[in-house]
Amino acid sequence: MSPATRPRDLPPTLGMTLVEGGAEFAVYAGHAESVEVCLFETGDTDGSTERRIPLVERTHGTWFGFLPGVVAGQRYGVRADGPWRPQEGLRYNPHKLLLDPYARAIEGDVHWSPEVYAHPVDARLRGDDVLRGSLDSAGVVPRCVVVEDRFDWGEDRHPHTPLADSVVYEAHVRNLTMLHPEVPEHLRGTYAGLCHPAVIAHLKAVGATAVELLPVHAFASEPEVTQRGLTNHWGYNTLGFFAPHSPYASTTDPQGVLDEFKGMVRLLHAEGIEVLLDVVYNHTAEQSRQGASLSWRGLDNRAYYRLDDRGQDIDVTGCGNTLDLRHAMVCKMVLDSLRYWVDECHVDGFRFDLAVALGRGQNDDYDPNHPFLVALRTDPVLSRVKLIAEPWDVGIHGWRTGQFPPPFAEWNDRFRDAVRTFWLQDVASQVHGHEGHGIRELGTRLAGSQDLFGARDRGPVASVNFVAAHDGFTVADLTAYNSKHNGPNGEGNRDGTDGNRSWNHGVEGPVDPADERRDDIEAARRRSMRNLLATTLLATGVPMLNAGDEFGRSQGGNNNPYCQDNEVSWFDWDLEDWQQDLLETTSFLTRLRAEHPVLRQRTFFTGRAVHADGSTDLSWFGADGEAMANGHWEDPHTRTLQMYLNGAWLEQHSLLLVLRGDVEDGKVTLPTVPGLTGYELLWDSSDERPAPTRSAVVDPGIVEVRGASLQVYRAVDTT
């Protein structure tokens, strides 16, 4: 709607919108008494060219106006004045240059100095947050930049890969390519590098249908991290919800940054690969009320953040503040941001960090019918893309796995813990003569976690299955470390979880070459890696790979390298022979999943007969080949589980998965199933590399099994 046709009491679109002769600008600052747009010349970092234009129109807390002569490339910020009443949550300070919450490009960094705080602080950035400071921040904060949305998308189309057919690959833009020898040096660690042909070839080889990128919204490092000489590498510290993080681009031009991101999406789409964004709408980089005033706090602290009746932050994120999605304008901002990334940048979905925080209602408890969640489910754009929740936060009753409404999928931590327990914790317990945990939990997770996702017709595709993610040990480190080794993070090894359910196989970390046990330990570790990856890729649900696990990447035992923008996090692509073997194994397993519909079911198993012979869609057997009885599921000595996936109702092959968690070699009796004449071994985790040819058909009966391992058999039947 143009200024000429828009009613005067209706504000324009929030943010900066280019129109004929200039731009319209609107910002929400509901309790402000005045708001100014501040324009800067290109290259001005000290504020010497600042020109302030008061916004004189206001409707329902939104300030707006027309800015003649503004064109693409204009640098700008906002200042807001109003009451300073911290006990009421009001912290206006006109000395602070603020970012437009709707800025689509952000240039420059936050320089952590007393000027960025709205209250007086000392050199250690500590002070009395009750007093209003007088230092101006224009010389130490980033600028917003006006950009155009024009981009040649050509024939770009969303791949729209069904969840049942998806393999999600969680990756960090920099880590993936910083050391990649085939990516030109100037493109390493960038959006352009991520879509380089060599990287795309790798993604396709491992069967990835979607890349899930750690945060690419503009972000800043926390002051305490900067003071330790480190940076926030993961990006969970947002400065702008509409702007791509500019250091991830190969160009410094703000328009070029946006175009490079879009170009990455277009090239990945051309290869059938979706782009999912890990988004952080639960908190911002402003931290607690003792933190900086960079944007939202200076515009309307009481509206944007959850506060108690003393004006203090209610923190359920562990990051100092929590965005208040109960407020209509905050909810609108998040929805507008999501739609922007879909409509203008063509992304295919989102993974919501600490998603429980987004659904906390008036009583601060989680509500699956929270207005924001309802809005997502009913929005004509957002309800059609992939929505994945991290179903927890750090607030009271914050663990909510399985409690998000459809069409959400969720990271399934119960799957992660069950698989680690079976292949690592319980196998290690045998070495020390201890009992295990039984296999009921493992069976439930293999079958799609119906106990968690069975309500409201969600189906097993609501379960995103993973054993490792960016947050925690890599798969390789799960097999090499009993404890975290986070000393380089500078927090006294207090950060990161202690509940790893890992097993070092007898030696902590790399094995000394002089240790006579080295070959056996390393071989056992590699087998454990294959067991973990295979269980993830073959279980019912949506598998997610932590990037680099497909070739055994290690972080040296650091299970929280959020501040390690270096070789701890960057991928070493100079692969050893065993890593090439593991990579080929991962590729084989994703192909196996793609070839067999019984591994990609959209509905839960019912135990129903699917064949005239009475055989059911899913059957469970023990090591003796007999059907599992109730007592066997809970028996801590039960170490073997056979899962028979009947493909008759899909008119496809049936598969038998044999999961054996015994340390020693032994025997398993393959079950006799109606109509079945034999089994053909497709894959055995005891093998370092997938066999080049299929094995001969064997009759149901006893087979030799080597140690803790997983086998996949194709059933051969009379039809």
N, C-alpha and C positions, 0 to 999 in steps of 0.2 A: 504494500500500500504506500503510495507516494505521499509526501507532506501535504500536497494540495488536496488529496482526497481523504486523508485520515482526520477523523474528528479530533478537535483540540484536546479533549479529555482522555484520548486514547494514546498511550505512549507508543513510540516505535519499538521495533525489535530490540531487545537488550543487546548491548555491545555496540560496536562501530559498524555502521552499514553505509557503504558508498552509494550515493545517489547523484543525480545531475547537479553539478555545481558545488559538490562538497560531500559531506557525510552527515548522517543522523547518528546521534549517540544517546544511549540510555543506560542507566545503572541503578540498581536498587540500593538505597541507603535510607531505610525506613524511619530512623530516628534522627537523621542529620538535619541541621539547620541551614546548611549551604553546601553545595558541591561544585567543584571546578574541574574542567578538563584542562590538562596541562600539555601543551604541544612543545616538542623539542626538535631541533635540527638534527639531521643524521650525523652521527659521530659525537654528539654531545653526551659525555658521560659524567660531567660535573654539575649539570643543571644550569649552565651559564646562559643558555639560549631559551630558557623556559618562558612560555607565553601562556597565561592563564585566561580561560574563558569561562565565566560563570554560567551554570545551567539555571535558567529562571523558571522553567516549566516543571511541574511536579504533579503526579497523580498516584495516589495510593502508595506512597513511599518510593516511587520510581521517578528519578530526576532525568530530564531529557532536554535536547535542543538540537538545532541545526548548526553545523560547523562549516562555514563557507571555505572553499579552497582546499579542503582536505582531500588528498589522493592516496593511492596505494604507496606504501613506503613511509608514510607519516609515523613518527615515533610519538608516543603519548603516554600519559598516566592520569591519575585522578587524585584529587584532594577532597576530603570531606571534613566539615567542622560541625560541632554539635556539643552536647553536654559531656562532661567528664565526670561520670558518677560510677566508679568501678563496682561499688556495692550493688548497683542495679544492672551491671553488665554493659554499661555505656562507656566507650573508650575512644571518643573522637579526639583527633589531634591533627590540625591542619598543617603541621610541619612534616607530616609523613606523606610521601609520594606513594600512591597505591596502584597496584595492578588492576586492570579491568577484569572482573571474573570471567568475562566472555571473550577475552583477547584470543585471537586465533594465531598469533605469533608473539613470542617473547624473546627479547634480545638482551644478553648480558647476564651477569651473575649477581647473587646477593653477597655483598661483602659484610661479613659479620663484625660489626663495630657498633658502638653505642648509638649511632644515628638511626639504626633501623628499629629501635625500640621506642614505643610511645611513652614510656616512663623512663626516668633517669637510671642508668646503670653504670657500673665501674668498668675498669679494663677487663675484668673477668666476665663481663656481661651479666652481672648480678646487681639488683637494686630493689627499690621500693616501688612496687607496681601500683600503689595507691596514688602516687603523684604523677602529674602530667609533665613530660619532658619538653624541651624547647629546641632540641637539635633538629636540623633539617636533613632528610634522608635522600634527597634527589641525587646526590653524588655516589650513593652506595647501593642502589637497587636497580633491577632491570627495567627496561622500557617495553611497553606494548608496541606492536607494529601493525599498521593497517595492511592487510593482504587481500588479494582477489581470490575468489573461489574458482575462477576459470581454470580448466584443465582438460586436455584432450584424452578422454577415457576410451576413445575408439569403440571397439565392440566388447568392452569389459562386461562380464556377467558374474554374479555370485555363483560359486560352484554348487551351493546348497547340498552339500554332502549329508545324507541322513546320519543321525547320531549313531545308529547301529553299525554303519559302515565306516565310522570315523576312527582315526588314530591320531591323537593329539600329541604334538611335539612341543613341550614347554622350553622356550629358549630366551636368551638375553641377546639383544642386538649386538653389543660389543663382544661378548664372550665367544660367540660363534665364529667370528671371522678375524679377530685381532691378529692371529698367528697363521691364518690360512694361506699357504704358499701360492695357491692359484688365484687368489683375489688380489688385484693390484693394491699396492701399499696405500695409496691415497683413498681407497674405498674400504679398507679394513675397519671394522667396528662401526659401520654405518648402515643406514637403510639400503643404500645402493649395494653395499657389500652383501647384505643378506639375500638379495635377489640375484646375485651373480650366478651365471650358469653352473659353476662348480658347486655352489651351495644348493641350488635347486636340484641338481643331479643327486646330491647326497640325500636330500629330503625325500625324493622320490624313491631312492634305493631302499631307504629304511621304511617305506610305506606310509610316511606321514601324509595325512590328508588335510591337516591344519597345523599352523604354527601358532602357539599361544605365547605372545611376547610379554615379558616382564614390562613394567610400566614404561610407556613412551610419552605420557603426558609430561609437560615441562615440570621439572622438579629441582629442588635445591638440597644441598647437604645440610645436616644439622650443625649448629655451632660447636657442640661438644665433639662431634666427629671431626670437623675441620681442625679443632684445636689439637687433636691427636695426630694431625698430619695425614688424615685419611679422607675419603669421600664417601658419600652415600652412593654406592654403586648400583644397587638394585632399583632405586627410584621410587620407593614407597614414601614420598615426602613431597606432595604435589604443590606446585606454584600456579598452575593453570590447567583447567579441565578441558580446554578447547585447543590448546597449542601443542604441537609435537615438540619433543625435547630436541632443541637445536644442536647440541653437541653430538647427536647421533647422525647428523647429516654430513656429507662430504663437502658441503658448501656453507658459507657463513651468511649468505643472503637470506633473509627471513622468508621471502616468497619462494626461494629455491628449496628451503628446508621443507616447506609444506608440499611442494611439487615432488620432491624426492620421495617423501613418504607415500604419496599417492602413486608414484611410479613403481615403488616396491609392491604395493598391493596389486596393481595392474599386472605386473609380470608374474607374481605368484598365482594370481587367478588364471592367467593364460596356461599355467601348468596344472590347473585343477586343485590348487592348494589354497585353503581358506586362511584368513588372517583373523585371529582372536586377540583381543587386547585385555591384559590384566589391568583393571582399573581400580583406583583408590578413591572412593567417594566417602570413606568413613572419617577421614581427618585431613588436615592440610599441613603445610610446612610452617605454619605460624606457632605451632606447639601450644603450651598452656598460656595462661594470662601473664606469666612471667616471660613469655616469648616475644617475638618481633611483631610489628604491625606492617604487613606487606600487602594485604588486600582486604579480605573479608572482615577481619577484626576492626580495621579502620573504617569500613563502610557501615557495618551494623553488626557488632559483636553479639548483641542479644538475639538477633534473628538467625544468623548463620550457624551459631554453635549452641550445643546443649549446655545450659547453665543451671546451677542450683539457685536457691532463693537468696544467696549471698553474692551472686554474680561470679561464682567460681565454676571452672569447667567441670563437667561430668565426663570423665575419661573412661570409655570402655574399649579404647583402641591401644592403650599403652604408649601413645604418642603425644599426650598432653591435651588434646582436644577431640571433640566428636562433632561432626556436622549434624545439624538438626533437621532431618528430613521430615519432621512433623510440620515444619514451616512451609507454607505454600510456595514461597519464592525460592527456597532452597531446593525443594523437590522439583520445581520447574527447572532450575539451573542444571540439576543432574540429568533430568530427562532431555533437556535441550542439548546437553553435551553428548549424550548417547546417540541421539538422533543425528547430530552433526557428523559424528564419526561414521555412521552408517550411510547417511544420505550424501555427504560431501566427500568422504574418504573411502567409502565402499567397504568398510570392514564387515566381517561376517558374524561377529558375536563378541561376548565379553565374559571374563572371569572376574567376579566381584570380590575383592579383597575384604576380609572380615565382614562378610555380608550380613551377619546377625545385627551389626551396628546400624545397618540401613533399615532394619525392620523393627527397631525398638520404638514402641508407642508411647502414649501419654504417661503410663506408669513405669516407663523405662524397661519394661519386659518385652521380649520378642513377640511379635504378632504376625503370623503368616498372612493376615489380611490387612497389614499396614497399607495406608494409601499409596505409598511408593511402589510396593510390590503389586498392588492391584493395577496401578497405572502401567507398569511394565507389561503385565499380562494382557492388558486390553489395548495398548497402544498399537495402531495399525502397522507401524514400522518395527518397533522393538519386539513385539510379540512374535515376529517372524524370523528373528535371528537367534543364534545360540546364546543361551543365558546359563552361566555356570556359577554356582555359589561356593565360596569358601565358607562352610556352614558353622563358623564359630567367631567369637571375639573374646576379649579378656574380661568382659563385664560379668555380673552375676548371672548364673544360668546361661552362660555363653555358648555351651556346646549343643548344637541343634542339628546334627547330622540326620538327614531324612525328614526334616520338618519344613522344608521349603515347598511352596506350591508349584504345581505344573505351570509352565513348561520348563521350569528350572531343572538342570542337572546339578549334581553336587560332587565336590571332591569327597571321596569316601575314605576317611581316615581309618575306619574299621577294617576295610580291605587291606590297607597298608599294614596295619598292626598284625592282622591275622597271618598274612603271608610272611612277614618278617619272623613272626613267632614260630611258624611251622618249619621254615627252612633254616633259620639261624638259631634262635633262642632254644628251641626244643632239641635240635641236633646237638648243640653245644651241651645241653643238659645231659645227654646220653654219655658224652665224653667224661663228665664228672659224676656219673652214676645217679643222676636225678631223674625224676619223672617229668613228662611233658604236660601239655594242656589239653590233650584230646584233639579231635578233629572236627567237632560240630561247627565251630566258628569258621574254620576254613571252608567246609562244604557250603555253608550259607553264603559266604562271599563269592565262591566260585560260581554259584547258581544265580548271581545277580542281586543279592541282598534284598530279598523280598520283605524281610522283617523291617527294613528301613524305608523302602520305596514302594511297598505294595499298595499303599493307600492312594486314593484319587486317581487310579488308573495311570500311574506314572511309568511303570515298567522298568526293566533293568537298565534301559538307556539313561535313567536318571542317575546311575552310579558311574562316576568317573573313577576308574580303578587305577591306582598307582602304588608303587612301593618306594619311590623317591621323587622329590621335587626340588625346586631351587632352595627351599627352606629345609635343611637337614643334610644328612650324609648322602653322597652319591651311592649308586649301587656298588661300585668298587670299594668305597670306603666302609660300607656296611659289612663287607666281608674281611676288612683289614684292621678295624679299630673297635675296641670295646668302649672307648671313652672319647669324648670330643677333645680336640686340640685347637682351641680358639685363641691362643695367646696373642697372635699377631693382630687381633682385633682391638687390643688395647683395653680390654675390660676385665682383665684378671681371670679369664676363662669362665666368667660368670654368665656370659650370654650364650644363647643356644640351648636346646633341650638336652636333658640328661636321659630321657626315655627313648633311646635309639633302637632297642631290641636288635642290636648288631652282634656280631661274633667275629673275632679276629683270627680264628682258626689256630690259636696257640701262640701267636707272636703279634705284638702291637706294632702296626705299621709295616713298612718294607722289611723283608726278611734279609738278614745279613747273608751275603754270598757264601760266607764260610760255614753257615749253619747247615749241617747235613740233612736237616728236615726241609730245606728250602723248596726243593722240587715238589715234594708231597703237599706242603702247605699251599704253594701257589696254584697247584693243580686243583686242590680242594676249593680254594677261593674262586677260581674260574668256574668250576661246576656250580657253586652257589650263585654266582652271578647269572648263569644261564637259567638256573631254577627260578630265580626271582623274576627275570625278564619274561620267561616263558609263561609263568603263572599269570602275570599281568596281561600278556598279549592273547592268551587263550581263554581267559575267564569271560563269563557272560557280563556284559556291561560295555562301557566305553574306555578303552585303554589310553593311558597317558604316559608318554616317555619323558623323563627328565633328560634334556639334550646332553649328549656326551656319554650317557650310560650305555648307548649302543656299542661303544668301543672301550668301555672301562675307564672313563675319565676319573681321576682322583683329585681331591682338594686338600690332600695331605692331612685328612682327619678334621678339617675345619667344617663344622656343620652349620655355620652361620656367617658365610663370607660376604655379608651385605656391604662391607666397606673395603673389599679387596678387588680393586680395579687393576689387576696385575696377573701374573702367571698362575696364581692360586685359582683364579676363576677362568682365565682364558683357555681355550681348547688348544691342546698340542696335537696337531694333525700329523705329526711324524709317528705313525702307528707301528708298534711292534707286531710280530707275527701273531701273537695271541690276541691282540686287539683287532687285527684284520679278521681273525677267526670269529671273534665275538660279533663284529659288525655283520659278517655274513650270516651268522646265526640269527641275529635280530631281523635281518632282511628276509630270511627264510620263514621265520615265524609270522611276520606280518603278511607275507604272501599266503601262508597256510590259512591264516585267519580270513583273508579275502576270498580264498577259494572254497571255503566251507561255511555255508550259511548256518549250520548248527552252532557255530561259534559267535554268530552275530544276531541273536534273537532279540526281538523287540518286545516280546511278552514273556511273562514268567512261566516257568514250567509248572504243570499241574499234576503230574503223575498219571495223566490220562493215557488210555490205550490209543496208539496211533497206527496200529497195524492189525490186520485180521488175526494175527497170531497172538494178540493180547499184549505185545510189548509196549512199554510206556515211553513217553517223550524223554524222560530222564530216569536213570537207575544208578544206584550206588552199590558198590561191592567192596568187600574187604580184601586183605592179602590172600585169603583162601579162595577167592572167586565166588564166595557166597554173598547173598544180599546182606547189606548192613542191618544189624539189629540195633534197637535203641541203646542197649548197654555199651555197644562198641563205640558209639559216638562220643561218649563221655570218658571212656577208659583212657587214662593217661599213657597206657602202654601201646595204644593203637597208633601205628606209625605209617600205615598205608591206606590210601583212599583211591578207589577206582571210580571214575565218573564216566558213565556211558551216555552219550548224547545221540539220541535216535533221530536220524534224518528222514525216516520213512514219510512223515507227514509233510516234509518239505520236498519230497522226491529227490533227496540228495543223499550223499554218503553219510553213514553214521561214524562217529569217532569215539574212541576210548582214551581217556587221559588217565595215566597211572602216576600217582604222586606218592613216592616212597621216601619217608624221612628217616630211614635207618642209616646209621653210620657205616655198618659193615655190609659187605656184599651179601646177597641172599636170593630168595626165590619168591615169585608172585604167580598166583594161578589166575590166568586170564579167564573171565567169566564166560559161561555158556549162555547165549541169548537166543531166543526163538528165531529161526530163519537164518541164523548166522553160521557160516561154514569155516571161517578163519579170520585171522588178523594180519594186516600188513603194517610193519613198523615204518612210520614216516619220519620220526625224529626221536633221538635219545639224548638227554642232556649230558650223559656220560661222554659223548663224543665232543671233541674240541671244535669240530666243524661239521656242518650237516653232511650226511652221506650223499655222494654224487648220484647214487641210484637207489631206488626203493629196495627194501628187503624182501625176501621171499615170504610167501604167505605161510603163517604158522597156525596150527589148530588151537582152539581154546584149550588151555591147560597150563602147565608149569613152564615159566621162562626164567632165565637167569637175569638178575638185576644187579647193577654195580652201585653200591652205596646209596647215599641220598641223591635221588635223581627223579626225573620226570620223563615219561615216554608218551608219545602220541601214536596211536594205532588207528588205521582205517579198517572198519569192519567190512568183510567180504561176505555177502549173503547170496542166497539162492536166486534172487531176482537180478 
